[in-house]
Amino acid sequence: MIDLVRAAQRGDTVALNELLDELTPYVGKICGPIALDDGPDAAQEALIAIFRGLRQLKEPAALFGWARAIAVREAVRVARRRQRNVPADLTELPAPDDPQLAVHVRDVLARLSPEHRAVLVLRDLEGMDEQAAAAVLAVPTGTAKSRLHRARENFRKAWRS
């Protein structure tokens, strides 16, 4: 992967296309839960930012961490820009094996702010600790911890309502 990054940084268009093909699913996995319906737009914005900034990446081994930070930033930016406050109707809770469970979870996530969705994705989907999530979000660790606490609390409240 390091050789691919270096080749792309030197202007090799084939290497750049391969690199973006490798990053696209990862970026989409991060942007989707944060930007919700605008996840594909956020992923596209993140890939454009990665494309534009690739030459400035000093350490090719840090590619995925660098791309993750860009994806989170772009997803939060897109979600803020197009934030929707449409409450979901969750009158009945689905069974754990109900295929509609993902839809209900997505509806509850839509009620959270982009910042809260971002910290939940980093902590609960990416498995980062609070310090790493804070670094990606460019906030103090205490802020990440309090956002995570509030995000989980708001998620539980929204789930029950």
C-alpha positions as CSV (number, residue, x, y, z in Angstrom):
1,M,0.0,0.0,0.0
2,I,2.9,2.4,0.8
3,D,4.3,2.0,-2.7
4,L,0.8,2.7,-4.2
5,V,0.5,5.9,-2.1
6,R,4.0,7.0,-3.2
7,A,3.2,6.3,-6.9
8,A,-0.1,8.2,-6.6
9,Q,1.8,11.1,-5.0
10,R,4.2,11.2,-7.9
11,G,1.2,11.6,-10.3
12,D,0.7,8.0,-11.5
13,T,-3.0,8.1,-12.4
14,V,-3.4,4.3,-12.4
15,A,-2.0,4.2,-8.9
16,L,-4.3,7.0,-7.9
17,N,-7.3,5.3,-9.2
18,E,-6.4,2.0,-7.5
19,L,-5.8,3.9,-4.2
20,L,-9.2,5.7,-4.4
21,D,-10.8,2.3,-5.2
22,E,-9.3,0.9,-2.1
23,L,-10.4,3.9,0.1
24,T,-14.0,4.3,-1.3
25,P,-15.6,1.5,0.8
26,Y,-13.8,2.6,3.9
27,V,-14.7,6.2,3.5
28,G,-18.4,5.3,2.7
29,K,-18.5,3.2,5.9
30,I,-17.5,6.2,8.0
31,C,-19.6,8.8,6.2
32,G,-22.9,6.9,6.0
33,P,-23.7,6.7,9.7
34,I,-22.7,10.3,10.3
35,A,-24.2,12.1,7.3
36,L,-27.1,9.6,6.9
37,D,-29.0,10.2,3.7
38,D,-26.2,12.5,2.6
39,G,-23.6,9.8,3.2
40,P,-22.8,9.3,-0.5
41,D,-22.3,13.1,-0.9
42,A,-20.1,13.2,2.2
43,A,-18.1,10.3,0.9
44,Q,-17.6,12.0,-2.5
45,E,-16.5,15.2,-0.8
46,A,-14.1,13.2,1.4
47,L,-12.6,11.4,-1.7
48,I,-12.2,14.7,-3.4
49,A,-10.4,16.1,-0.4
50,I,-8.2,13.0,-0.2
51,F,-7.4,13.4,-3.9
52,R,-6.5,17.1,-3.5
53,G,-4.4,16.6,-0.4
54,L,-2.6,13.3,-1.2
55,R,0.6,15.0,-2.1
56,Q,0.8,16.6,1.4
57,L,0.5,13.3,3.2
58,K,4.0,12.9,4.7
59,E,3.7,9.4,6.0
60,P,2.1,7.0,3.5
61,A,1.7,4.3,6.3
62,A,-0.8,6.7,7.9
63,L,-3.1,6.7,4.9
64,F,-6.2,5.2,6.6
65,G,-6.0,7.3,9.7
66,W,-5.6,10.4,7.5
67,A,-8.5,9.4,5.3
68,R,-10.6,8.6,8.4
69,A,-10.0,12.1,9.7
70,I,-11.0,13.7,6.4
71,A,-14.1,11.4,6.1
72,V,-15.3,12.4,9.6
73,R,-14.7,16.1,8.9
74,E,-16.5,16.0,5.6
75,A,-19.4,13.9,6.9
76,V,-20.0,16.3,9.8
77,R,-19.7,19.3,7.5
78,V,-22.2,17.8,5.0
79,A,-24.6,16.7,7.8
80,R,-24.5,20.2,9.3
81,R,-25.1,21.8,6.0
82,R,-28.1,19.6,5.3
83,Q,-29.2,18.8,8.8
84,R,-32.8,17.6,9.1
85,N,-34.9,17.5,12.1
86,V,-37.6,15.2,11.0
87,P,-38.6,13.0,14.0
88,A,-39.1,9.3,13.2
89,D,-42.2,7.3,14.2
90,L,-40.9,4.5,16.4
91,T,-44.2,3.3,17.9
92,E,-43.1,-0.3,18.0
93,L,-39.7,-1.6,18.8
94,P,-38.5,-4.2,16.4
95,A,-37.3,-7.7,17.5
96,P,-33.5,-8.1,17.4
97,D,-33.8,-10.3,14.3
98,D,-36.2,-8.0,12.5
99,P,-34.7,-6.8,9.2
100,Q,-36.2,-3.4,9.8
101,L,-34.0,-2.9,12.9
102,A,-31.3,-1.1,10.8
103,V,-34.0,1.2,9.5
104,H,-35.1,2.0,13.0
105,V,-31.5,2.6,14.2
106,R,-31.0,4.9,11.3
107,D,-34.1,6.9,12.2
108,V,-32.9,7.3,15.8
109,L,-29.4,8.3,14.5
110,A,-31.1,11.0,12.4
111,R,-32.3,12.6,15.6
112,L,-28.8,13.2,16.8
113,S,-26.5,16.0,15.9
114,P,-23.7,15.3,13.4
115,E,-21.1,15.8,16.1
116,H,-22.9,13.1,18.2
117,R,-23.2,10.7,15.3
118,A,-19.5,11.3,14.5
119,V,-18.3,10.3,18.0
120,L,-20.6,7.3,18.1
121,V,-19.2,6.1,14.8
122,L,-15.6,6.5,15.9
123,R,-16.1,4.9,19.3
124,D,-18.7,2.2,18.7
125,L,-18.2,1.3,15.0
126,E,-14.5,2.1,14.5
127,G,-13.6,0.9,18.1
128,M,-11.5,3.9,18.9
129,D,-11.0,5.0,22.5
130,E,-12.0,8.6,23.5
131,Q,-8.5,10.0,23.0
132,A,-8.2,8.7,19.5
133,A,-11.7,9.9,18.6
134,A,-10.9,13.3,20.1
135,A,-7.8,13.5,17.9
136,V,-9.8,12.7,14.8
137,L,-12.5,15.2,15.7
138,A,-9.9,17.8,16.7
139,V,-11.4,18.4,20.1
140,P,-10.1,17.9,23.6
141,T,-10.5,14.4,25.1
142,G,-13.0,15.7,27.7
143,T,-15.2,17.1,24.9
144,A,-15.1,13.8,23.1
145,K,-16.1,12.0,26.3
146,S,-18.9,14.4,27.1
147,R,-20.2,14.2,23.5
148,L,-20.1,10.4,23.6
149,H,-22.0,10.4,26.9
150,R,-24.6,12.8,25.6
151,A,-24.9,11.0,22.3
152,R,-25.5,7.6,24.0
153,E,-28.0,9.2,26.4
154,N,-29.8,11.0,23.5
155,F,-29.8,7.8,21.5
156,R,-31.4,5.8,24.4
157,K,-34.0,8.5,24.9
158,A,-34.9,8.7,21.2
159,W,-35.0,4.9,21.0
160,R,-37.6,4.8,23.8
161,S,-39.8,7.6,22.4
